[in-house]
Amino acid sequence: MLIEGKYYHPTFLYESLWNLIIFIILILFVRNVITKRGNIFFLYVLLYSIGRYFIEGLRTDSLMIGPFRTAQLVSIIGIVVSIVFIILNKNSELY
């Protein structure tokens, strides 16, 4: 996008496309894989956080905490929590 002589990434478009991809992945996952309770939610959090981390890097109006973007820090937390839950849930006997 060209705004006032500068090019910017249309991050809203990237995020919309990423959410559509996540939706398709989750639909295919639900139809083809028997999952344990909570795995679909945490798979969504994982995929959304991964996309959000990269898309936030393209934004020019991010909230910063020191040299770090707040949304990227929250995304890293979402990725770690999701991976931990999925791994722990894989070894549990609850469905």
C-alpha positions as CSV (number, residue, x, y, z in Angstrom):
1,M,0.0,0.0,0.0
2,L,1.3,3.4,-0.9
3,I,0.4,6.0,1.8
4,E,1.9,9.5,1.6
5,G,4.7,8.3,-0.6
6,K,5.7,5.4,1.6
7,Y,5.0,1.7,1.1
8,Y,3.4,-0.3,3.9
9,H,2.4,-3.9,4.2
10,P,-1.4,-4.6,4.3
11,T,-1.1,-6.5,7.6
12,F,-4.9,-6.7,7.9
13,L,-5.0,-8.6,4.6
14,Y,-2.2,-10.9,5.7
15,E,-3.9,-11.6,9.0
16,S,-7.2,-12.3,7.3
17,L,-5.6,-14.8,4.8
18,W,-3.7,-16.4,7.7
19,N,-6.9,-16.9,9.7
20,L,-8.6,-18.5,6.6
21,I,-5.6,-20.9,6.3
22,I,-5.9,-21.7,10.0
23,F,-9.7,-22.4,9.5
24,I,-9.0,-24.8,6.7
25,I,-6.2,-26.6,8.7
26,L,-8.5,-27.0,11.7
27,I,-11.4,-28.3,9.6
28,L,-9.2,-30.9,8.0
29,F,-7.7,-31.8,11.3
30,V,-11.1,-32.3,13.0
31,R,-12.3,-34.4,10.1
32,N,-9.3,-36.6,9.8
33,V,-7.7,-36.9,13.2
34,I,-9.2,-38.2,16.5
35,T,-8.1,-35.6,19.0
36,K,-8.1,-35.4,22.8
37,R,-10.0,-32.7,24.6
38,G,-8.4,-29.3,24.2
39,N,-6.1,-30.1,21.3
40,I,-8.1,-28.2,18.7
41,F,-8.2,-25.1,20.9
42,F,-4.5,-25.2,21.6
43,L,-3.7,-26.0,17.9
44,Y,-5.6,-22.8,17.0
45,V,-3.7,-20.8,19.6
46,L,-0.4,-22.2,18.3
47,L,-1.2,-21.4,14.7
48,Y,-2.6,-18.0,15.4
49,S,0.4,-17.1,17.5
50,I,2.8,-18.2,14.9
51,G,1.1,-16.0,12.2
52,R,0.7,-13.1,14.6
53,Y,4.4,-13.2,15.5
54,F,5.5,-12.7,11.9
55,I,2.7,-10.3,10.9
56,E,3.4,-8.0,13.9
57,G,7.0,-7.7,12.7
58,L,5.6,-5.9,9.6
59,R,3.5,-3.4,11.5
60,T,4.6,0.2,12.0
61,D,2.3,1.1,14.9
62,S,3.1,-1.6,17.5
63,L,3.1,-1.1,21.2
64,M,6.7,-1.6,22.4
65,I,8.1,-2.8,25.7
66,G,11.7,-1.7,25.5
67,P,13.1,-3.1,22.2
68,F,10.4,-5.8,21.9
69,R,6.9,-5.6,20.4
70,T,4.2,-6.5,23.0
71,A,2.2,-8.6,20.5
72,Q,5.3,-10.7,19.6
73,L,6.0,-11.4,23.3
74,V,2.4,-12.5,23.8
75,S,2.7,-14.7,20.7
76,I,5.8,-16.4,22.0
77,I,4.0,-17.1,25.3
78,G,1.0,-18.5,23.3
79,I,3.3,-20.7,21.2
80,V,5.1,-22.1,24.3
81,V,1.9,-22.7,26.3
82,S,0.3,-24.5,23.3
83,I,3.2,-26.7,22.6
84,V,3.5,-27.7,26.3
85,F,-0.2,-28.4,26.6
86,I,-0.3,-30.5,23.4
87,I,2.7,-32.5,24.5
88,L,1.3,-33.1,28.0
89,N,-2.1,-33.9,26.6
90,K,-0.6,-36.5,24.2
91,N,0.7,-38.5,27.2
92,S,-2.5,-38.2,29.3
93,E,-5.2,-40.8,29.3
94,L,-8.1,-38.3,29.2
95,Y,-10.1,-37.9,26.0
